[in-house]
Amino acid sequence: MSGRTTADQPGRIATPRPTVHLVRAVVLTVITGTVVALLHRVELIVFVTPFAVWAGLGWWRMRTVRGDTDEHIATDRLRVGDIADYTVSTPRDESIVTVHLPRPPRCEIDPAHGTVVGVGAATVRIRPLRWGRHALKPDVVTVSDPWGTWTAVWRPGTASLTVAPTVEAPGGSDVIPHPAGLAGVHLSRTRGEGGELAEIRPYLVGDRLNRINWRVSSRTRSLHTNATMADRDTEVLIVIDTLDDLSTELPGEHDHDATPASSIDIAVSAAATIADHYLGLGDRVGLHDLGQVVGPVRAGSGTRQRALIMERLALGQAERAGQGGQVRPIGRIRTGTLVLCCTPLLSPEVIDELLRLLHRGATVLVIDTLPTQLGRLASETTPHRWRDRRESRLRGGRFWSEAWALRRIGRKRTVDGLSQVGVAVVPWQGIASLGQVVTELAARRTLPRRIRG
């Protein structure tokens, strides 16, 4: 995602305050001057002169300080894994700047502790590991004089980063075939009014006279007509399920891990990859979120549509993911639309929405986003001592894997039921894993189908 440089945000630092060293120098100068004036100890002037000169210059430097401080982000729009520089600078190049930036969740920062000291400017490098908006909340910024005579503080505002999901390399254009439409480089498989010749067949009652093929008719001595493909596009609708956010670890346990560890991370990464693939081949692609995390995008094609979908995914409110709620239904769709739904298949409302799309004439493919490690039983060594067995049995979350294993067994009935009605379920293993399934779905489209209004 192409980054852009944000405008500097100037801030007004607080009034500089003298340091303890400057106060001590002033106090020492005053006391020594009083002693010289009262006791006429002129030799003390030689002792106090360096302190008096340093205190005078320090006081003058403190009075001439300019109070402008700039907060600057090299790029506020980037992809997962890219690096953004957060910089705080001052007009005085010799000033010492100290910045402390607490590490945002699912981000890496350099240095790891988040505290940087620089001359004139201080920079912290941020590497987001998750899509969405990331808030940067730096602590108080300290600006001090290199002579150690004054110090000032500034409270910067909250900055933000807009992070788009990564797009996996789809490979060649034949990795996953096109839907049956004319928006891309492949032809329609639907017979109808159009300009592309499908076949030459015998004339039937009701065929248009202007489509009679006179050359074939004169040779065969019977009327033949030209059958054409429909000039109607087939849209691709990507649906993501953000109602449930399922992860293999506790929140924040693997904040330094860039691998998608939750169902929503997998869904967003899959949606970005699929959209990039189909839009790159010229198809019409739309986006819909069954939850309230990502806003919908109407179907479109071209570079602008790709940027719009990536922008909506990047602006998703990841903190609202997994809060449940009602399903946001999909509006009217065209018959033959290819629907790719990224969902863990745990909500009955989502399954009902998929069946409704199927009955309306859509071709539905479910991409299973449930993490593969969730519910996988791990072999554990049974403790021998009775005290260890008791502590192991009382440990929280002991039967978590067993519970999810039972949940997977129950979910298998849902997957089998969807397969019986023509809805394929494929785990997300990259876009290449969808090729054979989409081919089978495209072949089914030529079969008779009952469509309910």
ROTI-911526 format. One record per residue: residue in three letters; x, y, z of N, C-alpha, C, O in turn. Coordinates in steps of 0.1 Angstrom, whole numbers, plus 5000, padded with zeros to 4 digits. Layout:
// ROTI-911526
ALAXYZXYZXYZXYZ ...
***
This chain:
// ROTI-911526
MET500849885000500050005000500950125000501850145009 SER500750214991501550334989501350425001500250455005 GLY502450455008502450545019502450695015502850725004 ARG502150775024502150925022502650985035502450935046 THR503351105033503851175045502751265051502151345044 THR502551245064501551325070502151465073503351485074 ALA501251565075501651695078502151705093501651625101 ASP503151785095503651805108502551855117501751945113 GLN502551815130501651865139502351935150502851875160 PRO502452075149503252145159502552145173501352155173 GLY503352145183502752155197503552255205504652285202 ARG502852305215503452405223503952345236503152295244 ILE505252345238505852285250505552375262505352495260 ALA505652325274505452405286506652495288507652475282 THR506352595297507452695299508652625305508552545315 PRO509852645299511052575304511252605319511152725323 ARG511752505326512052525340513552505342514152415336 PRO514052575351515552565354515752425361514952375369 THR516852365357517252245363517852265377518052375381 VAL518052155384518652165398520052215397520452285406 HIS520752185386522152235385522152385383522952455389 LEU521252445376521152585374520752655387521352755391 VAL519852595394519452655407520652655417520852755424 ARG521352545417522452535426523552645423524152705431 ALA523752655410524752755405524352895409525152975414 VAL523052925408522553065411522653085427523053185431 VAL522252985434522252995449523753005454524053095462 LEU524652935448526052945452526553075448527353135456 THR526153135436526653265433526153375442526953455446 VAL524853365446524253465455524953455469525353555475 ILE525053335474525653315488527153365488527553435497 THR527853325477529253365477529353515475530253585481 GLY528553585467528553725466528253795479528753905482 THR527253735486526953795499528153795509528453885516 VAL528853675509529953655518531053755514531753815522 VAL531253775500532353865496531954015500532854085504 ALA530654045499530254185503530354205518530754315522 LEU530054105526530054125541531454105547531854185556 LEU532154005542533453975549534654025541535754005545 HIS534354085529535454135520536454025517537654045517 ARG535953905514536853795510536853795495536153725488 VAL537753885490537853905475538353775468537953755456 GLU539053685475539553575468538453475464538653385455 LEU537253485471536153405467535653435453534853355447 ILE535953555448535453595435535953495424535253455415 VAL537253455426537853365416537153235416537053165406 PHE536653195428536053065429534653065423534152965417 VAL533853175425532453185421532253225407531253215401 THR533353285401533153345387532653235377531753265370 PRO533253115376532753025366531352985368530552965358 PHE530952975381529552935383528553055380527553035374 ALA529053175382528253295379528053305364526953335359 VAL529153285356529053295342528153185336527353205327 TRP528353065341527552955336526052975339525152945331 ALA525753025351524353055355523753165347522653155343 GLY524553265344524053375335523753325321522753355316 LEU524653255315524453205302523253105301522453105292 GLY523153015312522052925313520752995314519752955307 TRP520653105322519453175323519053245310517853255306 TRP520053295303519753355290519253255280518353285272 ARG519853135280519453035270518052985273517252955264 MET517652985286516352945290515353045286514153015282 ARG515653175286514753285282514553295267513553345263 THR515453235260515353245245514853115238514953105226 VAL514353025246513852895241512552925233511652995238 ARG512552865221511252865213510452735217511052625218 GLY509252755219508352645225507652565214506652505218 ASP508152555202507452475192508152335191509352325191 THR507252235191507652095189506852025179505552045179 ASP507451955170506751885159506651735161507551675165 GLU505351685158505151545158504951495144504151555137 HIS505651395139505751365125505751215124506451145130 ILE504851165114504851025111505151015096504551075088 ALA506150935093506650915079505550875070505450925059 THR504750775074503650735066502550675076502850605085 ASP501350715074500250675082499350565075498350525081 ARG499650525063498950425056499950325051500850355042 LEU499850205056500850095052500249965053499049955057 ARG500949855050500449725051501049655063501949705069 VAL500449545066500949465077502449425075502749365064 GLY503249445084504649415083505549535078506749525079 ASP504949635072505749755069506149835081505649815092 ILE507049935079507550005090507250155089507350205078 ALA506850215100506550365100507350425111507550365121 ASP507950545108508750615118507950725124507350815118 TYR507950725138507250825146508350915151509250865159 THR508351045148509451135151508951255158507851305154 VAL509651295168509351425175510651505174511751465178 SER510451625169511651715167511351855173510151895175 THR512451935175512352075179513152165170514052115163 PRO512752295170513552385161515052395165515852425157 ARG515352375178516652385183517352255180517152155187 ASP518352255171518952135167519852075178520151955178 GLU520252155188521152105198520352055210520952005220 SER519052075211518252025222518251875223518251805212 ILE518051825235518051685237516551645239515851695248 VAL516051555230514651515230514551365235515251285231 THR513651345245513451215250511951175248511051245252 VAL511751065241510351025238510150875243511050795242 HIS509050855249508650725253507350685247506350755250 LEU507350585239506050535232505750395237506450305233 PRO504750375244504350245248503950155236503350205226 ARG504350035236504049945225502549915223501949865232 PRO502049955211500649925209500449775207501349705204 PRO499249725209498949585208499249545193498949615184 ARG499749425191500049365178500949455170500749465158 CYS501949505176502949595169504249565175504449525187 GLU505249575167506649575172507249715171506949795161 ILE508049755180508649885180510149865182510649775188 ASP510849965177512349965178512750105183512550205176 PRO513350105195513850005204512649935211511549995211 ALA512849815216511849735222511149805234509949785236 HIS511949875242511349945254510650075250509850125258 GLY510750125238510050235233510550375237509950475235 THR511650375244512250505249513450535240514350455238 VAL513450665234514550705225514950845230514150925233 VAL516250865230516850995233517651035221518550965216 GLY517451155216518151205204518451355205517851425214 VAL519251405197519651545196518851615185519051585173 GLY517951705189517151775179515951695175514851755172 ALA515951565175514851475172515051335177516151295179 ALA513951265179513951135184512951055176511851095174 THR513350935172512450855163512250715169513250645173 VAL511050665168510650535172510050465160509150515153 ARG510550345156510150275145509050175149509150095159 ILE507850175142506750095145506449995133506450035122 ARG506249865136505949765126504649695130504649605139 PRO503549735124502249675128502249525123502749495112 LEU501649445131501449305128500049265126499749145124 ARG499049355126497649335124497049445117497449565118 TRP496049415109495349515101494449595110494249565122 GLY493949705104493049795111493849925115494849955110 ARG493149995124493750125129494450105142493850035151 HIS495650155143496450135155496650275161497150365154 ALA496350295174496550425180497850425187498350335194 LEU498550535185499850565191499650665202499350785199 LYS499950625214499750715225501050735233501250675243 PRO501850825228503150855234502950925248502050995250 ASP503850895257503850965270504451105268504751145257 VAL504751165279505251305279506551305272507451225275 VAL506751405263508051425257508851525264508351635267 THR510051495267510951585275511951645265512651575258 VAL512151775266513151855258514051925268513551995277 SER515251905267516251965277517452025269517651995258 ASP518052115277519252185271520452095273520652035283 PRO521352095262522552015263523452065274524251985279 TRP523352185278524152235289523652195303524252205313 GLY522452145303521852095315521252215323521152205336 THR520852325317520352445324518852445325518352505335 TRP518152385316516652395316516052265310516752185303 THR514852245313514152125308512652165306512152255314 ALA511952105296510552135293509852005289510551915285 VAL508552005291507851885287506751925277506352045277 TRP506251825269505251845260504351715259504951605259 ARG503051735260502151625259501551605245500651685241 PRO502151515237501651505223500251435223499851365232 GLY499551465212498251395210498351255205499451205203 THR497251195204497151055200497251045184496351105178 ALA498250985179498350955165497750825161497550735170 SER497650795148497050665144497650625131498150705123 LEU497750495129498150425117497050345111496350275118 THR496850355098495950275091496650165083497450195074 VAL496350045087497149925083496249835074495249795079 ALA496649815062495849725053496449585054497649565057 PRO495549485052496049345053497049305042496949375031 THR497849205044498749165034497949085023496949025026 VAL498549085011497949005000498948894996500048924993 GLU498448774997499348664993499448654978498548694971 ALA500648604974500848594959499948494953500048374958 PRO499048524944498148424939498748334928498048234925 GLY499948364923500448274913499948324899499648444897 GLY499848224890499448264876497948284876497248264886 SER497448324864496048354863495148234862493948244863 ASP495748114860494947994860494947914873494347804874 VAL495447984884495447914897493947894901493647794906 ILE493148004900491747994903490948054892491248164888 PRO490047974886489448024873488448134876488148164887 HIS488048194865487148304865485748264868485348144864 PRO484848344874483448314874482948334860483648394851 ALA481648284858481148294844480648434841479448454843 GLY481448514836480948654833481848714822482848654818 LEU481548834818482248904808483049024813483649094805 ALA483049034826483749154832485249134830486049234828 GLY485749014831487148984830487548934816486948974807 VAL488648854816489148814803488448684798488648644787 HIS487648614807486948494803485548524798484948624802 LEU485048434790483748454784482648394793482948314802 SER481348444791480248394798479948254794480048214783 ARG479448174804478948034801477448034801476847924799 THR476848144802475348154802474848184788475248284782 ARG473848104783473348134770472348254771471548264781 GLY472348334761471348444761471748544750472448514741 GLU471148664751471348764741472748824742473148874753 GLY473548814732474948874732475548864719474848834709 GLY476748904718477448904705478548794703479048784692 GLU478748714713479748604712479048474708478048434715 LEU479448414697478848294692479148174702480348144705 ALA478048104705478247984713478147854705479047764706 GLU477147844696477047724688476047754676475347854677 ILE475947674667474947674656474047554658474547444657 ARG472747584660471847474663470547494653470447594647 PRO469747384653468547394644467647504649467547534661 TYR466947554640465947664643464747614651464247514648 LEU464447694662463347654670462247774670462647884667 VAL461047734673460047834673460347944683460547904695 GLY460348064680460648174689461948234687462248344692 ASP462848174679464148224676464048354667463148354659 ARG464948444669464948564661465348534646466248454644 LEU464648594637464948574623466348624619467048574610 ASN466748734626468048794622469248714627470348744624 ARG468948604634470048524639470148394631470848304634 ILE469348374620469448264611470748264604471148354598 ASN471448144604472648134597472348074583472147954582 TRP472248164573471848124560472848034553472447954544 ARG474048044556475147964549474947824554474947734545 VAL474747794567474547664571473247604567473047494564 SER472247694567470847654563470847604549470147514545 SER471547684540471447644526472247514523471947434514 ARG473247484531474047364529473247244535473347134529 THR472547264546471847144552470447134548469747034551 ARG469947234541468547234536467547234548466347204546 SER467947284559467047314571467547434578468747464579 LEU466647504584467047634591467847604603467547524611 HIS468947684604469847684616469947824621469947924613 THR470147844634470347974640471547974648472047874653 ASN472048094651473248114659472848134673472048224676 ALA473348054682473148064697474348144702475548114699 THR474048244711475148334716475148324731474248274738 MET476348374736476448384751475948524755475948624748 ALA475448524767474848644773475948744776477048714781 ASP475648874773476548984776476249034790476249154792 ARG476148944799475848994813477048954822477548844821 ASP477449044830478549024839478148934851476948934855 THR479048864856478848784869479748854879480948864878 GLU479148894890479848964901480448864911479948754913 VAL481448904917482048834928481848914941482249024942 LEU481148844951480848914963481648834974481548714976 ILE482548914981483348854992482648895005482449015008 VAL482248795013481548815026482548775037483048665036 ILE482648855047483448815059482548815071481648905073 ASP482848725080482148705092482948755104483948695108 THR482548875110483348925121482548925134482848985144 LEU481448835134480648825146481448745157481248775169 ASP482248655153483048575162484548585159484948575148 ASP485248615170486748625168487348515177487448525189 LEU487748405170488348285177489848275175490348295164 SER490548255186491948255186492448135193491748075202 THR493648095190494347975196495048015209495547925216 GLU495148145212495748185224494948295231494048345225 LEU495348325243494648435250495048565244496048585238 PRO494148675246494448805240495748855245495948865257 GLY496548905236497848965239498948865242500048905245 GLU498648735241499648635245500848635234501948625238 HIS500448645222501448645211501348775203501148775191 ASP501448885210501349015203502549045193502449125185 HIS503648965195504748985186504748885174505748885167 ASP503648805173503648705162502848765151501748815152 ALA503548765139502848815127501948725120501248765111 THR501948595124501048495118499648515122499348535134 PRO498648515113497248535117496848425127496848305123 ALA496448465139496148365149494648365153494248285161 SER493848445147492448445150491648435137492148445126 SER490348395138489548375127489348495118489248495106 ILE489248615125489048735117490248775110490148825099 ASP491448755116492648785108492748695096493148745085 ILE492348575097492448485085491348535075491648535063 ALA490248575080489148615070489548745063489348755051 VAL490148835070490548965063491648935054491648995043 SER492648855057493748825048493248755036493648785025 ALA492348655037491748585026490948685017491048675005 ALA490148775023489348865015490248955007489948984995 ALA491349005013492249095005492849024994493049074983 THR493248894996493948814986492948784974493348804963 ILE491748744977490748714967490448834959490348824947 ALA490148944966489849064959490949114950490649154938 ASP492149104954493249144946493349054934493749104923 HIS493148924935493248834924492148864913492548884902 TYR490948864917489848884908489849024901489649044890 LEU490249124909490249264904491449274894491349354884 GLY492549204897493649204888493349144874494049174864 LEU492349054873491948994861490749064854490249024844 GLY490249174861489249254855487849224859486849284853 ASP487549144869486249114873485649214882486349304887 ARG484349204884483649294893483549234907483149114908 VAL484049304917484149254931483549344941483749464940 GLY482749294950482149364961482549304974483049194975 LEU482249374985482649334998481449365008480849465007 HIS481249265017480149275027480649215040481249105040 ASP480349285051480649235064479349195071478449285072 LEU479249075076478049035083478049095097476949095104 GLY479149145102479149215115479249365113478649425104 GLN479849435123479949575123481349625124481649735129 VAL482249555117483749585118484149655105484849765106 VAL483749605093484149665081482949705073481949635073 GLY483049825067481849875060481749805046482749755041 PRO480549805040480349735027480849815016481049945017 VAL481249745005481749804993480849754981480849634979 ARG480249844973479549794962480449734951481549774950 ALA479849644943480649574933481149674923480449774919 GLY482449654919483049744909484349674904484649564909 SER484949734895486249684889487249784888486949904889 GLY488449744885489549844882490449864895490149814905 THR491349954892492349994903491650064914492050044926 ARG490750154911490050224921489250134930489250164942 GLN488650034925487949934934488849864943488549834955 ARG490049824938491049754946491449844958491449804969 ALA491749974955492150064965490950094975491250104987 LEU489750094971488550114980488449994989488150015001 ILE488549874984488349754993489549755003489249725015 MET490749774999491849775008491649885019492049865030 GLU491149995015490950105024489850075034490050095046 ARG488750005030487749965040488249865049487949865061 LEU489049765044489649665053490649735063490649695075 ALA491449825058492349895067491749975078492249995089 LEU490550035075489850125084488950045093488250095101 GLY488949905092488149825101488449845116489649855120 GLN487449845124487549865138487749725145486749665149 ALA488949685145489349555150488849535164488649415169 GLU488849645172488449625186486949585188486549535199 ARG486149605177484749565178484549425173483349375173 ALA485549355169485449215163485149125174485549135186 GLY484349025171483948915180482948955191482848885201 GLN482249065189481249105199479849055196478949085203 GLY479748965186478448905183477449005177477949095170 GLY476248995181475249085176474449025164474648905161 GLN473549105158472749055147473549065134474449145132 VAL473148965125473748965112473249075104472049105103 ARG474249145097473849245088473549185075474449135068 PRO472249175071471949095059472449155046472749275045 ILE472649075036473149115023471849155015470849085015 GLY471949265008470849315000470649224987471049114987 ARG469949284978469649214966470949184958471849264957 ILE471049064953472149014945471648964931470448924930 ARG472448964922472048914908472248764908473148704914 THR471348704900471448554899472748514893473148574883 GLY473448414898474648374893475848434900477048404896 THR475648524910476748594916477548484924477048404931 LEU478948494923479748404930480048464944480648574945 VAL479548404955479748454968480748374975480648244976 LEU481848434980482948374987482748425002483148535004 CYS482348335011482048375024483148325034483348205034 CYS483848415040484948375050484348375064484148475070 THR484148255069483448245082483948115089484248015083 PRO483848115103484147995110482947895111483147795117 LEU481847935106480647855106480247815120480047695123 LEU480047915129479647885142478347955146477747915156 SER477848045138476648125141475548065132475648065120 PRO474348025138473247985130472748095121472248065110 GLU472748215125472248325116473148335104472548365093 VAL474448315105475248315093474948205083474848225071 ILE474648085088474347975080472948005073472847975061 ASP472048065080470748095074470948195063470248195052 GLU471848285064472148395054472748325042472448365030 LEU473548225044474148155032473148085024473148085012 LEU472248015032471147935025470248035017469748005007 ARG469948155023469148245016469748295003469048304993 LEU471048315003471748354991471748244981471548264969 LEU471848114985471848004976470447994970470347964958 HIS469348014977468048004972467748114962466848104954 ARG468448224963468248344954469048324941469048414933 GLY469748214940470448194927471948214927472548214917 ALA472448244939473948274940474748144941474148044945 THR475948144936476848034938477748064950478448154950 VAL477547974960478148004974479247914976479147794975 LEU480447974980481547894985482047944998482248065000 VAL482047855008482447895022483947865024484447755021 ILE484647965028486047955032486147945047485848045054 ASP486547835052486547805066487747875073488847855069 THR487447975082488448055088488748005103489448075110 LEU488147895107488447855121489947805121490347725113 PRO490747865131492147825132492247665133491547605140 THR493147615125493347465125493847415138493547295142 GLN494547495146495047445159493947445170494147375180 LEU492847515167491847515177491047385178490447345168 GLY491047315189490447195190491247075187490746955188 ARG492547095184493446975182494046935195494647005202 LEU493746805199494146755211495646725211496246665202 ALA496346785221497846765222498146655232497446635243 SER499146575229499446465238500246525250501246595248 GLU499746495262500346545274500746425283500046325284 THR501846445290502346345299501546355312501446455318 THR500946245317500146245329501146245341502046165342 PRO500946335351501846345363501646215371500546155371 HIS502746175377502746055385502346085400501646005406 ARG502846195405502546225419501046275421500546345412 TRP500446235432499046275434498846425435497846485431 ARG499846495441499746635443499846705429499146805427 ASP500746655420500846715407499546695399499146775392 ARG498946575401497746545393496546635398495746685390 ARG496546665411495546755417495646895412494746955407 GLU496946945412497147075407496847095392496347195387 SER497246985384496946985370495446985367494947045358 ARG494646915376493246905374492547035377491547075372 LEU493047105387492547235392492947355383492447465385 ARG493947325374494447435366493347485357492647405350 GLY493147615355492147675347492347645332493547645328 GLY491347615325491347595311491947455307492447435296 ARG491847365316492447235314491747155303492347095294 PHE490447165302489647095292489247185280488247155273 TRP490047295278489647385267489847305253488947325245 SER490847235251491047165238490047055237489547035225 GLU489646985247488646885246487246945242486546885234 ALA486947055248485747125245485647165230484647145224 TRP486747215225486747255211486747135202486247145190 ALA487347025206487346905198485846855197485446815186 LEU485046865207483646825207482946925198481946885191 ARG483247055199482647155191482847135176482047155167 ARG484047085172484347055158483546935153483146935142 ILE483346835162482546725158481146765155480546725145 GLY480546855163479246905161479146995148478146995141 ARG480247065146480247155134480347075121479947125111 LYS480846955122480946875110479646845104479446825092 ARG478646835112477246805107476746925099476146905089 THR477147045103476847165095477547165082476947195072 VAL478847135082479547125069478947025060478847055048 ASP478646905065478046805056476646845051476346815040 GLY475946915059474646965055474747065044473947065034 LEU475747155045475947255034476447185021476047225011 SER477247085023477747015011476546945003476646944991 GLN475646895011474446825004473646924996472946884986 VAL473547045000472747144993473547224982472947314976 GLY474847184981475647254970476547364975476947444966 VAL476747374988477647484993478947414997478947335007 ALA480047434990481347374993481947455005481847575006 VAL482647385013483347435025484847405023485247285023 VAL485747505022487147475020487947555030487747675032 PRO488847495038489747575047490647655039491147625028 TRP490947775045491847875038493247825039493847825050 GLN493847785027495247755026495947825015496747765008 GLY495547945013495948025001494948014990494147924989 ILE495048104980494048114970494147994960493247964953 ALA495347924959495447814951494547694955494147614947 SER494147694968493347584973491847594968491147504970 LEU491547714962490147734958489947694943488747694938 GLY490947664936490847644921489947534917489047554910 GLN490147414923489347294919487847314923486947274916 VAL487647374935486247394940485547494931484347464928 VAL486147604927485447704919485247644905484147674899 THR486047554900485847494887484547404888483747404879 GLU484447324899483247244900481947324902480947294897 LEU482047434909480847524911480547584897479347604894 ALA481547624889481147684876480547584867479647614859 ALA480847454868480247344860478847324864477947294856 ARG478547344877477147324882476147424877474947404877 ARG476747544873475847654870475047624857474047684855 THR475547534849474847504837473647404839472847384830 LEU473547354852472547254855471247334859471347444863 PRO470047274857468847334861468847364876469447294884 ARG468247474880468247524894466947584897466447664889 ARG466447554909465247614913465547734921466347724931 ILE465047854918465347974924464048024931463048034925 ARG464248064944463148114952463248264953464348314954 GLY462148334952462248484952462348534966462348654969 
***
